[in-house]
Amino acid sequence: MLVAALERQAHDLGVERLHLLTTTAAPFFRALGYADADRGAAPSAIAASREFTALCPASAAYLVKAL
């Protein structure tokens, strides 16, 4: 599966946690082990991203997964 391959690649590169915002695919990612998270608890580098600040609406689900 494409997501699993990308997760393995991220892990191999030393990434410890994946973060995503979605307005439509939350159930899909929850089924893959991603968990809902409080947007206010996002690390500063994530919270400062264009996705968080401008591109995704406040209603977008914020999900995380530890690798």
Secondary structure in CASP SS format (residue, H / E / C, confidence):
PFRMAT SS
TARGET T0000
AUTHOR 0000-0000-0000
METHOD secondary structure of the structure
MODEL  1
M C 1.00
L H 1.00
V H 1.00
A H 1.00
A H 1.00
L H 1.00
E H 1.00
R H 1.00
Q H 1.00
A H 1.00
H H 1.00
D H 1.00
L C 1.00
G C 1.00
V C 1.00
E C 1.00
R E 1.00
L E 1.00
H E 1.00
L E 1.00
L E 1.00
T E 1.00
T C 1.00
T C 1.00
A C 1.00
A H 1.00
P H 1.00
F H 1.00
F H 1.00
R H 1.00
A H 1.00
L C 1.00
G C 1.00
Y C 1.00
A E 1.00
D E 1.00
A C 1.00
D C 1.00
R H 1.00
G H 1.00
A H 1.00
A C 1.00
P C 1.00
S H 1.00
A H 1.00
I H 1.00
A H 1.00
A C 1.00
S C 1.00
R H 1.00
E H 1.00
F H 1.00
T H 1.00
A H 1.00
L H 1.00
C C 1.00
P C 1.00
A C 1.00
S C 1.00
A C 1.00
A E 1.00
Y E 1.00
L E 1.00
V E 1.00
K E 1.00
A E 1.00
L C 1.00
END
